[in-house]
Amino acid sequence: MEPIKELYHNDFGVAFYWIRDEVVLSEKVQLIFKETGFYLSASELLKFSKNIEATCRNITCSDCELRGHCHKYMLETPFPGLELAVSER
């Protein structure tokens, strides 16, 4: 794997810039979200962030028997036609 400049990480994934020939490639961010990788421009990353926030606001699993065990919500990505099935956790 090539060197990276990590920007952020948590239990769901990591965000970083690639480094090639000792130059940080900052025009796009590599985002690993669960088991899926995205290579996003700043505007695509902002759009994806807003989609995540909107999806989180719409999760109302508190009374559901399957809470935390289903893949009930569709998370729209910055790429038309590509959505991720996500659960509350």
Secondary structure, 3 states (H helix, E strand, C coil): CCCEEEEEEECCEEEEEEEECCEEEEEEEEEEECCEEEEECHHHHHHHHHHHHHHHHHCCCCCCCCCCCCCCEEEECCCCCCEEEECCC
